Amino acid sequence: MKKEDIIKELEQHRDTVLSFPNRGPWGDSRYRGNCSGWIPAYFIHKYNACNIAEVFAGSGTTYDVCRDMGVSYIGIDLNPKPLRDGIISMDILDDAIELPDGFYNADMVFLHPPYPSIHDIRYADGMWKDTDGRASRDIQEMPWEKGMQCVNHAVLRAYNAMPSGAYEVCLVGEIRSKGQYRSMMQNLAIPGILHQTFIKLQHNTVSRNRTYSGKGDYALTGHEMIAVIKKPSGYELAYVMPKRYSKDIRDCSMATWKDVVMAVVRNIKGEVTNEAVYNAIEGHKRADSNADWKAKVRQTLQFLEKAGLIWRMGIGKYALAAA
């Protein structure tokens, strides 16, 4: 495709919602999970990038875009036999292997990582033949938490190599799998400065033709997210690494007595008595922080009754108010 025609199309897009129904003439359209070539093309043009590096180069889409736009390209991919000459077979998770030299003068690095825990898309022994046991290093095959740790490892490795002023563009998905909804964007490590975020609308997806079981409280996912990270200078590696915290509300310092007692009432199976509430709270930090905690429980139950959140059924007996 001619460069002037590419630029003409790209200059119609002026906000942070990117919609390209046509994936363009780039890459192998049979390669599952690849994105429209208009996405890397947009950011190449937006940031006047001349030297592009890519992690998870896959179908060769970005390689083909760079060829048509006349910019330098180097890519890496786990595939032992990459689909383009400009892509090197490499495991980004192996820190003993140095990144190619082109990453060190890239003014933009593009990453569209595999989406962990989506098992109806296969790369190892799907898109390419696994001849040496690489499937165990394929992020697509990993459970969610391990997969996201590896995605973030790749993001940080690429960032380490980038010169100051360069951009790291990460295209990630919102995943619904086995009844759970997970956001890659929410769990993405952001080194340097989060320069801007974009929404990429999805078109012609397989999921739109499926019927999902359940109560219908999910909408079909019609977008992906793009984080643009800018490296401000050469030495620092300042990043946010998302971490999941899981606490029992009865041990949480920021929970009030009203929060705790109401949570206990909601979770008691059977009759709600003072003793049942005591037993549910005893031994937890909330009780340990107050020498007269049982009196505090009784007082809180009275407050909840006055608020109409629980009903008194007798002396020291309560029930959750009807919704």
LINPE-V760508 format. One record per pair of residues at least 6 apart in sequence whose C-alpha atoms are under 6 Angstrom apart, sorted by sequence separation. I is the first residue (numbers start at 1). GAP is how many residues later the second one is. D is the distance in Angstrom with one decimal. If there is no record, write none. Layout:
BEGIN
((I,GAP,D) (I,GAP,D))
END
This chain:
BEGIN
((124,6,5.4) (175,6,5.6) (287,6,5.6) (304,6,5.9) (305,6,5.7) (312,6,4.5) (175,7,5.1) (311,7,5.4) (139,8,5.2) (174,8,6.0) (311,8,5.2) (80,9,5.3) (174,9,4.5) (310,9,5.6) (79,10,5.9) (174,10,6.0) (250,10,5.8) (310,10,4.5) (311,10,5.7) (26,11,5.9) (76,11,5.2) (78,11,5.6) (124,11,5.2) (173,11,5.7) (310,11,4.6) (74,12,5.7) (75,12,4.5) (76,12,4.7) (77,12,5.2) (78,12,5.3) (172,12,5.9) (309,12,5.3) (23,13,4.0) (24,13,5.9) (76,13,5.7) (77,13,5.6) (78,13,5.3) (23,14,5.9) (76,14,5.8) (57,18,5.6) (57,19,5.7) (52,20,5.9) (53,20,5.8) (55,20,5.9) (57,20,5.2) (202,20,5.2) (50,21,5.0) (51,21,4.7) (52,21,4.8) (53,21,4.9) (54,21,4.4) (55,21,5.3) (56,21,4.8) (201,21,5.9) (202,21,5.1) (53,22,5.5) (201,22,4.4) (116,23,5.7) (200,23,5.4) (37,24,5.7) (60,24,5.9) (116,24,4.5) (200,24,5.1) (114,25,5.9) (115,25,5.6) (117,25,6.0) (199,25,6.0) (200,25,6.0) (114,26,5.2) (116,26,5.6) (117,26,5.1) (199,26,4.9) (117,27,5.4) (198,27,5.9) (31,28,5.9) (74,28,6.0) (116,28,5.3) (198,28,4.9) (197,29,5.5) (197,30,4.7) (28,31,5.3) (116,31,5.1) (197,31,6.0) (10,32,6.0) (27,32,5.3) (196,32,5.3) (27,33,4.9) (195,33,5.5) (251,33,5.7) (27,34,3.7) (195,34,5.2) (250,34,5.9) (251,34,4.7) (26,35,5.0) (194,35,4.6) (195,35,5.8) (251,35,5.8) (193,36,5.5) (250,36,5.6) (152,37,5.5) (193,37,5.2) (26,38,5.5) (192,38,6.0) (192,39,5.1) (274,42,5.3) (273,43,5.5) (273,44,4.5) (272,45,5.8) (192,46,5.5) (272,46,5.1) (191,47,5.3) (272,47,6.0) (191,48,3.8) (190,49,5.1) (53,50,5.6) (190,50,5.3) (173,51,4.7) (189,51,5.4) (172,52,6.0) (189,52,4.8) (53,53,5.9) (172,53,5.4) (52,54,5.3) (171,54,5.9) (51,55,4.7) (54,55,5.4) (171,55,4.4) (187,55,5.4) (51,56,5.6) (52,56,5.2) (53,56,4.7) (54,56,4.8) (55,56,5.2) (170,56,5.5) (52,57,5.8) (54,57,5.9) (56,57,5.8) (104,57,5.1) (170,57,5.2) (49,58,5.7) (103,58,5.9) (104,58,5.3) (108,58,5.5) (112,58,6.0) (169,58,5.9) (107,59,4.4) (108,59,4.7) (109,59,4.8) (110,59,4.9) (111,59,4.8) (112,59,4.9) (169,59,4.6) (108,60,5.7) (168,60,5.7) (168,61,4.9) (167,62,5.6) (167,63,4.6) (166,64,5.9) (166,65,5.6) (3,66,5.1) (165,66,5.3) (1,67,6.0) (164,67,5.2) (165,67,5.5) (164,68,5.5) (164,69,4.5) (164,70,5.3) (17,181,5.9) (16,182,4.7) (17,182,4.8) (18,182,4.8) (19,182,5.2) (21,182,5.6) (17,183,6.0))
END
